[in-house]
């Protein structure tokens, strides 16, 4: 059951990353404000950086390793939906293919950070009111 939880977190992160890669350019074109929220964009770029760094270092994703260790390699006994999800996200390709793909995706996200920059937080403006301006 813990392996399924790790798989669920893994899928959520993948969906978050994919959503950001599509939502930012579409949202910029459509004027959606949330695609310029700074903390959201930073979380997105940091997750993509972590994925790319692990792959470029020749390591499998830590969530993949945890799920494998927790399931004990018992994919045949996993529930049907878990097997389908696992097949969708775990492709039997060499690690260098993933490293190249993740590096390109990370560079694309960096380009989006430049092309659709997050907006700066609004600073509070102090309005000074003179007592002579207030009429009783």
Buried (B, 14 or more C-beta within 10 A) or exposed (E): EEBBEBBEEBBEBBEBBEEBBEBBBEBBEEEEEEBBEEEBBEBBBEBBBBBBBBBBEEEEBEBBEBBBEBBEEEBEEBEEEBEEBBEEBBEEEEBEEBBBBBBEBBEBBEEBBEEBEBEEEEEEEEEEEEEEEEEE
